[in-house]
Structure formats: C-alpha cells, structure tokens
C-alpha cells in the first residue's frame, strides 16, 4: 500500500438511553399502568409482510430488512413464522439497527436457531483487527483492546451497561476489562439489548489486549395463535465471550427475548446468559432477561433470568427507531456493509469532511465520532446534530493517518 493511500471502513452504531420520569401535579401522582390482556390475545399483525419461512438445512442465513418494504421501527407483520431444523437465522447489529419486533397472525415455529448472540471480542495484538465486536440486533458492541502499535488505550464497552475500561496507570493489578451488564425494566419496555464488555490489557503481552464481547440482541415475537420452540430448536441472545487466549477483555451481557401469545411451548432452549471468559480476572458477563407471556405456558429450558406472566400490552414503538449513520466521507456516500473492508479510499493527507446523519434523534443532540487507525492515535471528535426530529445532520473534518481506519459514531440522549 503506498504511504499516501488511506483506507477506512465504517461500523454504524447508535446508543439510546431512555429515562422515565414520574410527574407530580397538585399532589396527584401520574403513573403509566400496564394492564393484562383479555382472555384471548391478539398480536395485531396485519400480515402485510407475508409468511416468514426459510429452507430446511440452509445453515447460516442473515435476516435482511432490505428484502422487505422500508420501515423505520423494525416492526414486521407476518402471517406465520417458520425456522426449520438445520437453519440458523442471524439478526445482526451490523445489519439491523435497534431491537426487532416480529408479529404473526398464525403459528410461530422454531425448529432451528434464531440467533441474536453477541460476538466475541477481537483477538489480542493485531491492529487491523482492533474493531468493535458485532452485537445482536438491538444490542451494543464491545470495547477495543489496548494496542502497542500506536499506544492506543483500551476503551469501555458500549451501551447503558457497558463495561468500564481497565486502569493501566494506577497499578499493575488492574488489567482486566469490565464486563457488560443488562439495563432495562422487568417488563422489557422499552426493549433494550445487552451491553458490551470493555477492551483489555494483557500483562503477558506488554499490556496489549483484545476486545470486549458484544451484548446480545433484543427481540419481541408475538403470535395470535401459538409460539413453539421444538426440541433441538433455540432462540439465543447470549452475550459475547471474552476471546480465547486470555485477551483480558470483558464479556458482553445477555440481551432480551420477549415472547407473547395465547400458548407458548419451549421444548428446545432459550438463552440470555452473559458471555463467558477463560480469564478469572474478567469474569462472566451480566445475564439478560427472557420474558414469556401466555395463558398456556411450558417455559422449558431457559439460560439466564426468566419472568413468566399472562400477556401484557406489547407497547410497540410509535414512529421510527432512532438511527445514527455516517452518510459520507470526503463526498463519497457510505453504504455500510459488515462483510467488506474498506468502504472507500482516501488519497490526501489533508482533513476531509465526514457527514453524520440522524433520524428520530432530538435536535442539538451531541455525540462523538471515534476514529481507530492502524498507525495513528485514537481520535474522539465531538459533533452536534442539528435539524428536525425526523432528520438531523452534522459535519466534522477528519485527518486520517496512512493505513486502515475504522469509524464509530455514538450519541446518547435523554427522552423528555
């Protein structure tokens, strides 16, 4: 690669932290009350997206929103849902931004695997591999390990319960990255995925370290008839493991699985457990939450926290899901693709404009654009989104060092 050529790839990320307030007026406390459904539950699905089905024995298949009509809230209206044996349907946080809502008029049958697992942290010491780990859809990525190439420090895990980065300056015993923890209500309203573990710093490698495991994703599946997980079938939103080899990164937390129907039978398995670790210093990621709501219920095997109840209101998101993306770099439109690198090339040593766009994010929300490079120090560049709630934008100028770089945009806000 000529020294003047600069390449970068993009990982799109958003973080929403929702806080709720109890309002007092004239001594009257106003509360939002959840009310159980009547004796017959309806998912409310229109069936507009048809039957969701996959061929048997297909191996790994990615659920791709591009195969359906465009929508802003990840709500899908199916007639029936069928994942057969030998097929794993992956809901990736690199492809789907935010939690997923599958509504069905008829039966939901899972004989294969529905996968929202957080992926393990990246291995130690390879600078080009120093990238956030992939969460399940609705979950949050893991932090980056410390690099000896340019002195880059380990970063915290992402999400409301992201693991804290190790302090490598206070004393030599604090190498391990913090594990992710799960943060949402017991009703899974709002529906929130798991948080990532932080990157690590291994004393065995001169304090270079691997990345933290990502958080498990978040999904709600509702059926007007029944949801059945057959023997050998599974739904998993497990947190990402600490990568093997004692990379000292923290493990990710489990995510959220909410199933609502008149009848639920789990003869297979459900997992929202935290990621594991071969390193005793880092420990296991926090457990997520599975919530099964039905009039007739066989909960079966569940790894992680479980709550069962009669069906409650679904509380689906109104409007669109918040979305934060890098729209263009140096005038070139970026179409984020998790399976390719780089997305574009830069052949100038001067600063170039990077345009960040947001949808359904409050005006004047502040965020940070992170640039992680092979040969240069980490960059953390602040930005402020301006415009309307439906569409905001910000532009920052970035100078990229030679070699590969990855961009990571992050914003946090509080709902009114």
Secondary structure by P-SEA (a helix, b strand, c coil): ccccbbbbbbbbbbbbbbbbbbbbcccbbbbbbbbbbcccccccccccccccccccccccccccccccccccccbbbbcbbbbcccbbbbbcccccccbbbbbbccbbbbcccccbbbbbccccccccccccccccccbbbbbbcccccccccbbbbcccbbbbcccccccccccbbbbbbbbcccccccbbbbbbbbbbcccccccbbbbbbbbbbcbbbbbcccccccccccccccccccccccccbbbbbbbbbbbbccbbbbccccccccbbbccccccccbbbbbbbbcccccccccccbbbbbccccccccccccbbbbbccccccccccccccccccccccccbbbbbbbbccccccbbbbbbbbbccccbbbbbbbbbccccccbbbbbbbbcccbbbbbbbbbbbcc
